[in-house]
Amino acid sequence: MKKLIALFAVSTVASTSAVAGIALSGAASVSYDDNGSLPSATTYDADITLVGTAGSTTFTYSMDVDRTNPATTAADLSTTIGPVTVAADMFDVNESNTDSGTGNPKTDTDDTGVTVSIDAPIGDATIGLDNSGDVTVSGTWAGVTVSHTMKKHADVTTGSASIAGMDISVSNDGGSTTWTIGTTVSGVDLTLASSNKLTAAFGLTGNTMTVTHNPERASAADKAATLTAPAKHNVTYQKAYTTVAVSRDLTSGAALSATFSSLDDSLTLKASVAF
């Protein structure tokens, strides 16, 4: 009997040690959309993420579980050896390539890859190289974060900083520049994007209202593939519209929200929980 008790104790300690480096998190929600004049619809979403850590190595695995057969959504592995960090994205996302009217790509892209980065002693810069041959140099100097990726056909540069109470982010991708500016005025969080999209969020913690104005979307024809981008579907015209979302956190840990959209006069009610 003593041997059985000792064996059970050892098994318990081994099991506890094996799962000590595993973290489980997830979220689930259910939404009801009256869809304005169209038939109403109810949708569900549930996701689980497992993160395993052993020393300086981390593995992250995510699943979409609101279906008969759970589907993988992410599988990432990273490890650090001195100043060198190796990261591997092992899951190829199956993007939708149907014509949705938003200019989405016509063909699927390979999202897997390996990136090796080095913390170089050059002003706290980090230099990275991925398996496609792209080289990225990034770092933060005087409160300004800058990242520059040297690609085969088109460079990408991004920068962000907090200056005089404003959060500024700028990105240039192959010559096309976009930006966002965020600030707080009298308790209202405002965000303005180069696309003329404006968002205002206000309220107390756990009880907020967010008003978003979405600009008009101009139509555009199909785009043929280039050296820097895949072929894309056309873009359909969409009028400007505004959404108003009211959310409330409950003491149970769940959250309720109601969103009205002037695009189709629809009201969406959503209940969600995260752990």
N, C-alpha and C positions, 0 to 999 in steps of 0.2 A: 504493500500500500504506500509506504514512504517513497519507494521508487517511482510509483505512478504520480504521486503528488509532485515530486521533484521534476519529473519529466514534463508535467503540465505547466509547472512554473517556468521552466526553460522555454517551452513552446510559446507561452504567453509573452515572455520578454522578447523573444525573437520576432514574434508577430508585431509587437508594439514598435520595436526598432525598425522593422521593415516599412511601416506605414507612417513613421514619424515625419518623413520628408515629403509627404503627399498632402496637397491642399485641394479641397473640393469646393467649387463655387458654381453658381448657376442663376438662372432667371427664368420666369415663366409669366405669360400674360395672355389675356383673352380680350378681344376687341369686338365691339359691335358698331357697324357703320351703317347709318340709314341711307347713305348714298344719294341723298336728295330725292329727285324724282325717279331714280332707278331702283331696282330691287335691293333690299337691304342685304347685308352679308355679315357673318360672324367668322373671325379668324383666330387662330391660336398660335402661340409660339413658346417653345421651351428649349433651353440650351443648358448644357453642362460642360464645365471645364475642369480638367485635372492637371495639376502642376506638380511634377515630381522633382525634388532637388536632392542631389548627392554631391556634397562638396561645392565645387565651382561649376557644376554641370546642372542644367535645368532642361527638363522636357515638358512641353505643354501640349495637351491634346484636348480638342473641343469637339462636341457633338451637338447636332440638332436632333432632339428626341421627340418632337411633336409629330410623329408619324409612325407607321407600322414597323418600319425598319429604321433605327437610328442611323443618321448619316454623318460622316466625318466632315468637319468644317475647317479644321486646322491641325497641323502636326509640326511642331517646331522644336529644334534642339539647339542649345547653345552651351558653350564651355569656354572657360578662360584659363589660359596658361601663361602666367606672367603678364606681359603687356599685350599679348595676342588673344583676341576673342574670335572664335569660330562659331558661326550661326548657320543652321541649315533649315530651310523651309521644305518640308518633305511632302506637302499636300498640294495638288494642282486643283485649284478651284474651277468648277465647271460653270463658267459664266453663261448667261443667257445671250444668245446671238440672234434672237428673233427681232424683227423690226418693231420697236416700241415707240418710235417717233421721237426719241431723245438723242439720236446720233450715236447709238451704242455700236461697238465693233461687230463686224460680220463674221469673224472667225474667232475661235477660242485661242487664248494665249497660255503659254506655259509659265505658271507662277512658281514652280519649284526653283531652288537655287541654293548656292552656298556662298557666304560672304566671310572674308577674313579681314579683320581690322586690327590696327596697331595703334596704341596710345603713344604717339611720338612726342619726344621732349621738345616740341616746337610751339611754344605758347599754348600748351594744353590742347593741341590739335590731335584729332584721330584720323588716321588714314585707312580706308577700307577698299578692298578689291573683291568683286564677286566673279562668279564663273562665266558671266557674259563678257567680262573684260572691262566693265565700268569701274572707274576709280572715284571714290568719294573722300573729300577732305572736309571735316567739320570741327567746330569748336566754339567756345564762348570767350569773347574778349570784351572787357569793359561793359558787361551786361548785355552785349549783343551776340546772339547765336546765329552763326552762319554755316551753311552747308553747300558745298559745290560738288556736283557729280559730273565727271567728264565721260560722256558717252561717245559711242562710235560715230554717231551722226548728229547728235544734238545735246548740248550741255544743259544741265538743270541747276539753278542756283536758288536757294531759299534763305531768308533771313528773318529774324524776329527779335523784338526788343520791347521793353517797357520804359516809356519815356513820358515824364510829366503826367502820370496817371493814365496813360494810353498804352494799350497792348497792340503793337503793330506787327503784321506779318506780310512779307512780300515774297513772291515766287516768280521766277522767270524760267519757262520751259521752252527751249528752242527758239527764243525770241519773243514768246508770248508772255506778257506779265500780268499777274493777278495779285490782289492785295486785300487785306481785311484790317479794320481798325476797330478796337473795342475800348470802351470807357464807361465809367459810371457817373451819372449826373443825378443828384438829388435822390439817390437810392435806386435809380433805374439803370440797369445794365444795357448799354446800347452797343450794337455791332453793325458796322457798315462794310459791305464788300464791294469790290470793283464792278461786280455785275449789277450794282444798284439794289441789291437785296439788303433790307434793313430789318433788324430784330431788336425788340425791346422787351426786357424781362424785369418784373418788379413784384414785390410782395415779401412776406416774412419767410423765414426758413421753414420749409415743409409745406408752404402754401403760396404758390406763385401763379402769376399770369404772364404768358408770353405772347406778344403780338408780332407777327412776321409779315412783312410785305414782300411778295415775290414779283420781280419785274416781268414785263412782257418777254416772251421767248419768240424770237424771229425764226422763220422757217429757213431751211437750208437743204440743198440737194445732197445726194449720196457723195461720199468722198472715196476716191481710189486710194489704194495702198501707196505709201511713200517709204523712203528709207528710214524715216523716224516714227511712222505711225501705221497701224493696220487699216484696212478698208473699213469705212463706217457707213451705217444706214443714214437715211435722211433725217432731218429734224422737222417736226410739225409745229405749226404756229400754236402758241398758247397765250391767252390774254393774261394781263397782270391780275393777281388776286392776293387776298390777305387771309391769314389764318390766325385764330385766337384760341390759345390752349390754356386751360385752367387745371392745375394739378394740386393734389393734396396728399400728404403722407399720413398714414394711419398709425395708431399706436401698435397695431398688430404686426407692423413691418411691411404691410402692403401699401400700394399707392393707387390712387384713383385719378383719372384725368378725363377731361372732355375737350374736344377740339372741333371748332367750327371752321369750315373753309368756304370762302365766298366763290371759289372756282365752280363748285357745283351745288352750293347751299347744303352741304352735307354736315352731319354731326356724328363724331366718332367718340364712343365711350370705351375706356380701356381700364382694366384692372391688372396690376402687375405686382410681382414680388421677386426679390433678389436675395440670395444668401451667399 
